[in-house]
Amino acid sequence: MMSSNDSETVGAGTGNAITDVPGVLVGHHERLETGWATGTTVVLVPDGAVGAVDQRGGAPGTRETNLLEPENLVQRVNAICFSGGSAYGLAAADGVVRWLGERNLGFPVGSQPHEVVPIVPAAVIFDLPRSDWGNTPDASFGYAACEASAGGPVAQGTVGAGTGAQVGSLKGGIGTASERVDEFVVGALAVVNASGEAVRLDSGEPYAADHEVAGEFGVPSWPGRPAETEAGGTDLNTTIGVVAVDADLSKAQCRRLAVAAQDGLARVVRPAHTMFDGDTVFALATGARELPVRQGPIGDVGRAAVLDRLAAAAARVFARAMVHGVLAAASVPGLAAYRDVWPEVFDARP
């Protein structure tokens, strides 16, 4: 289905995942057992990528985001770390730094190959009620997620940083999607953990259902009936994620993608960017393909036009990734998933 927000025809990438962007790897590590429902997800770019970030909402939990400002020295990052555990979970990034450092991957600060400082911006969600107090991701989670990193299919739902996620009154989770734009690939990964709802509770239809591409959600028809559970969310949440593209972008251009992806977030969750959310979206540009040049009456309009198309795609893929995260989630004790509330959707899938 084509999004009602866009007039152009779009198509998903080969695997409909952020790993469709060459050079991008994803790894998860989680603990889901008695006393634990939390985890860490790492998006690795071993060859480095230009990075940017856009943060909205009143309750962010982040690390190394200031260095992504266009005026600052460091241009490229080596990984983005997402984790549960609120501020405690930022410790997971230490394990990512160690894993990269062991492989001599980072910002060079000396003449020897091992003299590098890995650049790992990070963001966390609030999932503390899902685990016993004190059970939060640490450096071992980040290291293990790096060890598990790979290209190809990306596990979705109640995995990695999405293990303890909640969106409104439903279980949240990890989702991913991709889209081809001309010769470029735009991908997104989202950890759906919002204060607002992502689904119309009176009908079971996700707010961004109209963004579906080629039947990707696998739902012949939405339930059309109210939820048979009491709505009851939490005021402490944050949706975090990343969009990636194989274009050669500056930090400022890259930030345009992060800004646009926040628009995609707002299409999925209502309300979005509240004082109780710390919505944070990163952007990565691997630089594999240059933007085309085309001169016009106001100068080079080719790059600007393509950048605008990439930004529009970033909004779409982030929204689609979030819907995937909601549909793929499995319940945890005390928190029902979409599949529990509207099981007929999954029973009807081919």
C-alpha positions as CSV (number, residue, x, y, z in Angstrom):
1,M,0.0,0.0,0.0
2,M,1.3,3.5,-0.7
3,S,1.4,6.0,2.1
4,S,-1.3,8.7,2.0
5,N,1.4,11.1,2.9
6,D,3.4,10.7,-0.3
7,S,2.5,10.7,-3.9
8,E,5.4,8.7,-5.3
9,T,5.5,4.9,-5.6
10,V,8.0,3.3,-3.1
11,G,9.6,-0.1,-2.8
12,A,11.2,-1.9,0.0
13,G,14.9,-2.9,-0.1
14,T,15.9,-6.5,-0.7
15,G,15.5,-7.6,3.0
16,N,13.3,-4.8,4.2
17,A,15.9,-4.1,6.9
18,I,18.5,-1.5,7.8
19,T,21.1,-4.0,6.9
20,D,20.1,-3.5,3.2
21,V,22.4,-0.5,3.5
22,P,25.8,-1.9,2.6
23,G,28.2,-1.8,5.5
24,V,25.6,-1.7,8.2
25,L,25.4,-4.6,10.7
26,V,23.0,-5.2,13.6
27,G,23.4,-7.3,16.8
28,H,21.1,-7.9,19.8
29,H,21.7,-9.2,23.3
30,E,19.0,-9.6,25.9
31,R,18.0,-11.3,29.1
32,L,14.4,-12.4,29.2
33,E,13.9,-14.6,32.2
34,T,12.7,-14.3,35.8
35,G,13.7,-10.9,37.1
36,W,15.0,-9.8,33.7
37,A,13.3,-8.2,30.6
38,T,15.8,-5.8,29.0
39,G,18.6,-5.8,26.5
40,T,20.9,-4.0,24.1
41,T,21.0,-3.5,20.3
42,V,24.1,-2.3,18.4
43,V,24.1,-0.9,14.9
44,L,27.7,-1.3,13.7
45,V,29.4,0.5,10.8
46,P,32.9,-1.1,10.9
47,D,34.1,1.2,8.1
48,G,32.7,4.2,9.8
49,A,29.8,6.5,8.7
50,V,29.0,10.2,9.0
51,G,26.7,10.6,11.9
52,A,24.0,13.0,13.1
53,V,21.2,13.1,15.7
54,D,17.9,14.8,16.4
55,Q,16.4,14.7,19.9
56,R,12.9,15.7,20.9
57,G,10.8,15.3,23.9
58,G,11.6,16.2,27.5
59,A,13.3,13.1,29.0
60,P,16.3,12.0,26.9
61,G,18.9,9.5,28.0
62,T,21.9,9.8,25.7
63,R,25.7,9.6,25.4
64,E,28.1,11.2,22.9
65,T,25.5,13.2,21.1
66,N,27.1,16.6,21.3
67,L,30.0,15.5,19.1
68,L,27.5,14.9,16.3
69,E,26.8,18.6,16.0
70,P,28.0,19.7,12.5
71,E,30.5,22.2,13.9
72,N,32.4,19.7,16.0
73,L,35.5,17.8,15.1
74,V,34.6,14.2,14.8
75,Q,32.9,13.4,11.5
76,R,32.4,9.7,11.5
77,V,31.1,7.2,14.0
78,N,31.7,3.5,14.4
79,A,28.5,2.3,16.0
80,I,25.2,3.4,17.6
81,C,24.2,1.6,20.9
82,F,20.6,1.3,22.0
83,S,19.8,-0.1,25.4
84,G,17.2,-0.6,28.0
85,G,17.9,0.2,31.6
86,S,17.3,4.0,31.5
87,A,20.5,5.9,32.5
88,Y,22.0,2.7,33.9
89,G,21.9,1.1,30.5
90,L,24.2,3.7,29.0
91,A,27.0,1.5,30.4
92,A,26.3,-0.9,27.6
93,A,28.2,1.4,25.3
94,D,31.4,0.8,27.2
95,G,31.3,-2.8,25.9
96,V,30.8,-1.6,22.3
97,V,33.8,0.8,22.7
98,R,35.9,-2.1,24.0
99,W,34.9,-4.5,21.2
100,L,35.7,-1.9,18.6
101,G,39.0,-0.9,20.3
102,E,40.2,-4.5,20.2
103,R,39.8,-4.4,16.5
104,N,41.6,-1.0,16.0
105,L,38.3,0.7,14.9
106,G,37.9,4.3,15.9
107,F,39.1,7.8,15.7
108,P,42.9,7.8,15.3
109,V,44.7,9.6,18.1
110,G,48.2,8.3,17.6
111,S,50.6,6.8,15.0
112,Q,50.0,3.1,15.9
113,P,46.9,1.2,14.6
114,H,45.6,0.5,18.1
115,E,45.8,4.1,19.1
116,V,42.1,4.9,18.4
117,V,39.1,6.1,20.3
118,P,35.9,4.3,19.1
119,I,33.0,6.7,18.6
120,V,29.8,5.2,19.9
121,P,26.8,7.5,20.5
122,A,24.1,5.9,22.6
123,A,20.5,6.3,23.7
124,V,18.4,4.4,26.2
125,I,14.8,3.6,26.9
126,F,13.0,3.5,30.2
127,D,12.1,-0.1,30.8
128,L,13.0,-0.4,34.5
129,P,9.5,-1.8,35.6
130,R,10.0,-4.9,33.5
131,S,13.0,-6.2,35.5
132,D,13.9,-6.5,39.2
133,W,15.6,-3.4,40.5
134,G,19.3,-3.3,39.6
135,N,18.9,-5.7,36.7
136,T,20.0,-3.4,33.9
137,P,22.3,-3.8,30.8
138,D,26.0,-3.3,31.5
139,A,29.2,-3.4,29.3
140,S,28.8,-7.1,28.8
141,F,25.5,-6.5,27.0
142,G,27.1,-4.2,24.5
143,Y,30.1,-6.5,23.9
144,A,27.8,-9.5,23.4
145,A,25.6,-7.5,21.0
146,C,28.7,-6.7,18.9
147,E,29.7,-10.3,18.9
148,A,26.2,-11.2,17.5
149,S,26.3,-8.5,14.9
150,A,25.7,-9.5,11.3
151,G,24.2,-8.3,8.0
152,G,21.1,-9.9,6.5
153,P,17.8,-10.5,8.3
154,V,17.3,-8.6,11.6
155,A,15.4,-10.1,14.5
156,Q,12.4,-8.0,15.4
157,G,10.0,-7.7,18.4
158,T,11.0,-8.6,21.9
159,V,14.7,-8.7,21.3
160,G,17.7,-6.5,22.2
161,A,16.9,-3.1,23.4
162,G,13.2,-3.8,22.6
163,T,13.0,-6.6,25.2
164,G,11.3,-4.5,27.9
165,A,9.8,-1.9,25.6
166,Q,6.2,-0.6,26.0
167,V,4.2,1.6,23.7
168,G,1.1,3.1,25.3
169,S,-0.8,0.1,26.7
170,L,0.9,-2.5,24.6
171,K,4.2,-4.3,24.4
172,G,6.7,-2.4,22.3
173,G,9.8,-3.8,20.5
174,I,12.4,-3.5,17.8
175,G,11.4,-3.0,14.2
176,T,13.2,-2.4,10.9
177,A,12.5,-1.5,7.3
178,S,14.1,-0.2,4.2
179,E,13.4,1.6,0.9
180,R,15.1,2.2,-2.4
181,V,15.3,5.8,-3.6
182,D,16.8,6.1,-7.1
183,E,20.1,4.3,-6.7
184,F,20.3,4.8,-2.9
185,V,19.0,2.6,-0.1
186,V,17.5,4.1,3.1
187,G,17.0,1.8,6.1
188,A,15.7,2.3,9.6
189,L,15.8,0.5,13.0
190,A,13.4,1.7,15.7
191,V,13.1,0.8,19.4
192,V,9.4,1.4,20.0
193,N,8.9,2.5,23.6
194,A,6.5,5.5,23.6
195,S,4.2,7.1,26.1
196,G,1.6,7.5,23.4
197,E,-0.4,4.8,21.6
198,A,0.7,3.4,18.3
199,V,-2.6,1.6,17.6
200,R,-6.2,2.8,17.4
201,L,-7.6,0.9,20.4
202,D,-11.1,1.1,19.1
203,S,-10.2,-0.8,15.9
204,G,-6.8,-2.4,16.3
205,E,-5.4,-0.5,13.3
206,P,-1.9,1.0,13.7
207,Y,-1.9,4.7,13.1
208,A,0.7,4.3,10.3
209,A,-0.9,1.2,8.6
210,D,-1.2,3.2,5.4
211,H,2.6,3.3,5.1
212,E,2.7,-0.4,4.2
213,V,4.7,-1.4,1.1
214,A,3.8,-4.5,-0.9
215,G,1.8,-6.2,1.9
216,E,4.8,-6.2,4.3
217,F,2.7,-6.2,7.5
218,G,1.1,-9.4,6.3
219,V,-2.4,-8.4,7.5
220,P,-5.3,-9.1,5.2
221,S,-7.6,-6.8,7.2
222,W,-7.3,-5.0,10.5
223,P,-9.6,-6.3,13.3
224,G,-12.1,-3.5,13.4
225,R,-13.0,-4.1,17.0
226,P,-12.0,-2.5,20.3
227,A,-9.2,-3.9,22.5
228,E,-10.6,-6.3,25.1
229,T,-8.1,-5.2,27.7
230,E,-7.9,-2.1,29.9
231,A,-5.8,0.7,28.4
232,G,-3.1,1.6,30.9
233,G,0.3,3.0,29.8
234,T,3.2,4.5,31.6
235,D,4.4,8.1,31.6
236,L,8.1,7.1,31.4
237,N,9.2,6.1,27.9
238,T,11.4,7.0,24.9
239,T,11.4,5.9,21.3
240,I,14.9,5.7,19.9
241,G,16.3,4.6,16.6
242,V,18.5,5.2,13.6
243,V,18.2,5.8,9.8
244,A,21.0,4.9,7.5
245,V,21.7,5.6,3.9
246,D,24.5,4.7,1.5
247,A,24.9,8.3,0.3
248,D,27.8,10.6,0.7
249,L,26.4,13.3,3.1
250,S,27.8,15.9,5.3
251,K,26.9,16.0,9.0
252,A,24.4,18.8,8.3
253,Q,22.8,16.9,5.5
254,C,22.8,13.7,7.6
255,R,20.9,15.6,10.3
256,R,18.1,16.4,7.8
257,L,17.4,12.6,7.7
258,A,17.2,12.4,11.4
259,V,14.9,15.4,11.6
260,A,12.6,13.8,8.9
261,A,12.6,10.5,10.7
262,Q,11.1,12.2,13.7
263,D,8.2,13.1,11.5
264,G,7.8,9.4,10.8
265,L,7.8,8.8,14.5
266,A,5.0,11.3,15.0
267,R,2.9,9.5,12.3
268,V,3.0,6.3,14.4
269,V,2.6,7.5,18.0
270,R,-0.1,9.8,19.4
271,P,0.9,11.9,21.2
272,A,4.6,12.0,20.3
273,H,7.6,14.0,21.7
274,T,6.0,14.5,25.1
275,M,7.7,15.7,28.3
276,F,7.9,12.1,29.3
277,D,9.5,10.9,26.1
278,G,13.1,11.5,25.1
279,D,12.6,10.6,21.4
280,T,16.1,10.4,19.8
281,V,16.8,9.5,16.2
282,F,20.3,9.1,14.8
283,A,21.3,9.1,11.1
284,L,24.2,7.4,9.4
285,A,25.6,8.0,5.9
286,T,28.1,5.5,4.7
287,G,29.3,7.6,1.8
288,A,29.2,4.8,-0.8
289,R,27.4,6.9,-3.4
290,E,27.7,10.6,-4.3
291,L,24.6,12.8,-4.7
292,P,24.1,13.9,-8.3
293,V,25.0,17.4,-9.5
294,R,22.5,19.4,-11.6
295,Q,22.8,23.1,-12.0
296,G,19.7,25.3,-11.9
297,P,18.8,29.0,-11.7
298,I,19.6,29.0,-7.9
299,G,22.8,26.8,-8.2
300,D,23.2,23.1,-7.7
301,V,19.6,21.8,-7.2
302,G,20.4,18.2,-7.9
303,R,21.9,17.4,-4.5
304,A,19.1,19.3,-2.7
305,A,16.4,17.5,-4.6
306,V,17.8,14.1,-3.9
307,L,18.5,14.9,-0.3
308,D,14.8,15.9,-0.1
309,R,13.8,12.6,-1.5
310,L,16.0,10.8,1.0
311,A,14.6,12.7,3.9
312,A,11.0,11.9,2.8
313,A,12.0,8.2,2.6
314,A,13.6,8.4,6.1
315,A,10.2,9.5,7.5
316,R,8.5,6.6,5.7
317,V,10.9,3.8,6.7
318,F,11.1,4.9,10.3
319,A,7.3,4.8,10.5
320,R,7.2,1.4,8.9
321,A,10.0,0.1,11.2
322,M,7.9,1.2,14.2
323,V,4.8,-0.7,13.0
324,H,6.9,-3.8,12.5
325,G,8.2,-3.4,16.0
326,V,4.7,-3.3,17.5
327,L,3.4,-6.2,15.4
328,A,6.4,-8.4,16.1
329,A,6.5,-7.9,19.8
330,A,5.7,-10.8,22.2
331,S,4.2,-10.3,25.6
332,V,6.1,-10.2,28.9
333,P,4.6,-10.7,32.3
334,G,2.1,-7.9,33.1
335,L,2.2,-6.4,29.6
336,A,0.2,-7.8,26.6
337,A,1.4,-7.6,23.1
338,Y,-0.6,-6.7,20.0
339,R,-0.8,-10.4,19.0
340,D,-2.5,-11.2,22.4
341,V,-5.1,-8.4,22.1
342,W,-6.0,-9.0,18.4
343,P,-4.9,-12.6,17.7
344,E,-7.2,-12.9,14.7
345,V,-4.7,-10.7,12.8
346,F,-2.1,-13.4,13.0
347,D,-4.5,-16.3,12.6
348,A,-5.5,-14.8,9.2
349,R,-2.0,-14.4,7.9
350,P,-1.2,-16.6,4.9
